[in-house]
């Protein structure tokens, strides 16, 4: 394998393994190194030491760190520690309608759901309760009349967050969401000041906003909530966030979706309130049958809500570019699909709560010696990164020594 590129890693031990190391030798060495890494103490935890670069993708990775220009700060924790059950791949049947169709078919459930039929039945019953609650307030006019309060602009692929006066953060009740989400085509173009509000029970904005789903919040705890039946509801916590700015939303979000996040000065200068942590776990539930989310019923973003798109486009929008390279965040024990041009540099960044490696070759047959074209990151933890330049066209297999089930191929054209 000829790559002719340079490797750079931020890891606990930058010493390269011997060219003669076998897969077993390397795994033993790296398992010992991984044991020395500080792991997240709780599901809600962020690493004690910030990473050196921004990493992660909103709605697609456990951790998201943003670069404010002066520091790297955490902005999101999503899901429990370790491997999560995620359903953002459009090939997976994880939307509200798809889950119902799976159950009704009587067919064996796919392994990726990690649920029994009884569990799926219970989950669908819970989603039905949420759907009923959402349908009781089908428009923003109805929501305002019922005492709802508007909390956001129409976030792209998400909607306006309208706070339900009947919601509670004390305990989980699928029939009492803390918020109902509303959207319409074109509504994502308005800032928070332009979108409208509930004033004396009357909606002051344009008509046409309809309910698209719900959002739940629960008071923050160390461990991930045990709420909806099954493992696919990955709840999240917002760190270093900005709320209440009249400039939030609209073209500002379209041009730079992260500009109101992470930076206290930028937030407060635009009339927002900066929160080092919003002390709740949150999850979205896209239960409206007409806005079925191909990113999954519990996804952070719904591709069928304006601006209509697909999961790949949404992920790209929320992936921070890396200087001098192609971003390849490691999300949920997955390297993703990596396709580049000859001569480009791939920057692998770890968005999981456990260490990984990026090692050339295949499990049992590592190719680590750079002089023979191989590459190896060594062990690197949350928020750390490794980069490698691929100079020649070809297909380059790689894997994680610590988790041999993690494999991928870099396609260089």
N, C-alpha and C positions, 0 to 999 in steps of 0.2 A: 504494500500500500504506500503510495507516494503522495505526500501532501505538501512537503516543503514549507510548512508554516511554522509560526511561533506559538507557543503555549504560554498562557499566563493564568495562574490560579491564586486565589486567596483561600488558604486552607490551613488546617492545624499543623500540617507537616508538608513542606514543599519538596522534601527529598523524593526523587523519582525512584520507582522500584527497579530492581535489577531486571535486565532484559530476559534473564532466564527464569524469572518467577513463573510458577504455574498458577492457574486460576485458584487452586486451593491455598497456595502460599499467600497470594495477594489478598484473598478474602480474610484469612486469619490475621494478617497484618492490619488490614483496614478496619476490621471489626474492633480490634483493640484500640485503634485510634478513634473510631467513632464513639466508643464508650467514654472517652475523655471530653466529649463535647457537652456543653450545657444544653439541656433539653428544656422545652417549655414546661413550666411547673404545673400549669393548669390549662384548660381549653381556652380560657380568656387571655392567656399570657402573651406578651410580645417579648422578643429576646432582650436580655439585659443590655447587650451591646448592639448599636445600630449597624447595619451593613454599610459597605463602602459605596454601593451603587443602588439606585432605584431598582426595584424588582417586583414581580407579581402583576396580576391582571384582575381588575375588579370583576367579581362574579365568577371567576374561573380558577382562582388560586386561594390557598388558605391565608397567606399573608400578602399584603400590598404595602410597599414602602415607596414614598415619593421623594424626589429631590426638589427642595424648595429654593435651591440656589445657594443657600448657606448651610444646609444640613439635610441629612436623610432622616425622614420621620415615618413611623408607622401610621397608616390611615385605615387599615381594615384587618380584622381577623375573621375568618369564616370557617365554620364547621368544627368538628371535634379534631383532636390531635390524631396523627397517624393517617392511614389510608381512609379516604372518604368515598361514599357512594354518590357519584355525580352523574348527571344525565344530560349534559349539554350537547352531546353528539346527536345530530339530527337523525342519525340512523337508529337511535334508541327510542323506544316507545315510552316516553316519560311525561308527556303532556297530559292534561286533564282528560281530554277525549280519548287519547291513546291508551291510558291506563284503564279507562272504562271498557274500551273495546277488547283489551287483553283479557279482562276478567269475564266479560260476556262470552268470549269465544270458547272458554273452557280449555284452551290450550295450556300446555305447561309454560310456566312463567320463565322469562329469560333470567339467566344467572345474574346479570348486571343489576337487577332490582334488589337482590338479596332479601326477598320477601316470600312468605308462604301465601297461598290463596286466601287463607283466613285473614292474614295481615293486610293484604291488598283490599279485601272486602271492607275491613274496618277503616282503612285509610279513605276509601271512596265514600263511605258513610260520613266521615268527618269532613271531607271536601264538599259533600252535598250540603252539610250544615253551613259551611262557609259561603257556598254559592247562594243559599237562601238568604243569608244575612246581607250579602252584596246586592242581591236583587230587590231587597226592600227599599233601596235608595238608588234607583237606576240612573239618575241624572244629578248634576250638581245643584240644580234647582231644588230637587227633592232632599238632597243632603243638607243644604242650608236650612230648609224648613224644619228639618229634624234636629237642628242644633249642632251640626258638624262645623268644624273650623278648618280653614285652609292652611296647610303647613309648608307647601312648596309650590314651585312652578311645575309645568309638565315636563318632567325629566324624560329625555329621549328613551324610547323602548321601555318605559316604566309608568309614567303618568303622574298626575297631581296626587299628593298625599293629603287626604281629608280626614281629620281626626274625628273618630266616632265617640260621641258622648256616652255611649253605652259600653265602651271598651274598658278593659282592666288589665293592668300589667302585673297583678298579684298572682294570678293563676291562669293556666291555659284553658281556653274554651273555644273550640273551633267555630261555634256559632256566634262569638262575640269578638270579632277582629277589632284591633285598636284603631285601624285606619281602613278606608276604602279608597281604591285607586281609580282615578278618572282620566280620560284622555279623548282627544279627537284629532283628526288629521289637521295639521297646521298649528295645533295648540302648543307644540314644542318650540315654536318660534317666539313665544312670548316670554319676557322676563317675569320674575316674581311680582314686580310692580305693575306689569301690564296684564297679567293673566286674569285678575279679578279676585273677589273675596266674598265671604259671607258677612253681610251687614244687616243686623236686625232680622235675621231669618231669610234674607233675600240674596240671591246670587247676583253680583254686580258685573260679571264678565259676559263674554259671548255665550250664546246658547250652543248646544250640540255636544257638550261633554257627556260621555256615558261611562258607566262603571265597567272596569276591565279586570278587577281583581281586588285582593285585600292585602293588608300588611299586618303582621302580628308583632307585638313587643312584649317582653317579659323582663322583670327586674333582673339586673345582672347578677350572675352567680359564677363561681369559679369554673364549674363544669357546664358543658353544652346542654341545652334544654332537652328533656325527654318529653316531647310534645306530640306531634302527629305520629301516628303509627308507622313503623318502618324507619329505615335509615336515610331516606333521600331528602329530608328537610334539613339542609345545612343553614343554620342560623348564623348571623354575623353581628359584629360589634364595630362601631365607627370610632376611630381615634383621630384626634387632630382635625376636626371637621368644622365647617362653617355653616351656620343656619341663620335664616332670617334676613339675608341681604336682599334689598330690593332689586339688585342687579343680577341676582342668581337666575340661571336659566337662559332661555332664548339663544341668541347668536353667540353669547359668551360661552355657553356649554358646547355648542356646535363647533366652535373654533378651538377650544381647549377645555375638555371635560374635567380636568383636574385643577383648574386655576383657583377654585374656591376651597381647595383642600390643602391642609398641611401648613399653611402660612398664616400665622396670627395677624401680622401687619396687613397683609393683603385683604384678609377677611374684614378686619375692623375698619379699615379705610373705606370699605364699600358698604358700611352700615350693617355688617353681620355680627353675629355672636360666635366667638370661637370657643370650641369645646375640646379640651384635651382628651376627654372620653365622654361619649353619650352612654349613660349607665344602664343600657338595656341590650338584651339580645333581640335581633329583628330577623324576620323572614317574610318574603312575599309569597302569596299563593294566587296564581293566575287561574281562577276557577271559571271565568266567563267562557262559555262554549264558543262564542263568536270571536274571541281573541285567544285562541288556543296557543299556548306557548311551546314552540318546537325546541326551545331551550330547556324545557322541563317545567312542570307545574310550580316548583319552588325556586326557579332560577331568579337571579337578581334582575336580569333583563329579559324582556319578552319581544322577540323579533317581529311579532304581528302587531305591535303597538307602534304608532308613528315615531320616527320615520321607519317604515317597514323595511326590514333588511334581513340578514341571516346571522347566525351565531358567530360565524367567522369574521364578518364585518364588524360586529360589535366588539369582539375580542381585540381586533386590530385597533379600533378606536381607543380602547382603554389600555393598550400596551405602550408604555413609555419607550420612545426610541432610545437606542444606546449609541453613544458616540463612537464612530469608527467601526461599527459592526452590525450584525443582524441579531435582534433579540430572540432568544430561545428560552423563555422561562420554563422551568421544570415545575409543573403543576400536578399535584395529586399523584405523585409517583409515575409521571408520564412526561416523556421528552417532547411529544407532539410530532407534527409532520414538518420536517426541515428541508427546504429546497432553496438552493442558493446558486449563484453564478461563480465560476472559477475565479479564485483570487479574493473572494469575500471572507470575512471573519465572522464566525458564529460566537455569540456571547451567551453561554449557558448560565442562568441564574437560578438559585434554589429558593423556591417559594414555599417549600414544605417545612414542617416542624422538625424534621429529622435530617441528618447528614446524607449526602449522596456522593457518587463519583460519576464522572464522564470518562469512560475508558474505551479505547478502540478495540475492535474485535467482538467476540461473542463469549457468553458465559462459558467458562472452562478453557477458553483460548484467547486470553487477552493479548492485545498488541499495544505495548506500552512504550517501546523504545523509539524515541523521536528520530534517531538516525536511520531507522529502517522504515520510517513513515508512520509509525504508530503514535498514539497520544494518550495521555492519562492525566486527569485533574488532581489525583489524590483525593482525600476526603475533604469535602467542604460543606459548611453548615448553612443554616437559614440566612438568606440575604447575601450570601457570598457567591462569587461567580468564577467562571473559568472560560477562557476564550481560545479558539484555535482557528487558524487560517487554512483553508482548503484551496490549494493552488491549481490542482488538476481536476478535470471532469472525471466523474465516476460515482460509485456508490460506496459509502463508508459506514459499515455497521459499528454500533457502539452499544454499551450497556452500563449498568450500575453494578459495581462489584458487591456492594452491600445488599442490593436487592436485585438478584439476577433475573427476576421476571420483568424488570425494566429494560427494554431493548428498543432500539430505533435505528434508522438508516438516514444518514445525511446524503441527499441527492445533489450532486454538483454538476451543473450543466455548462 
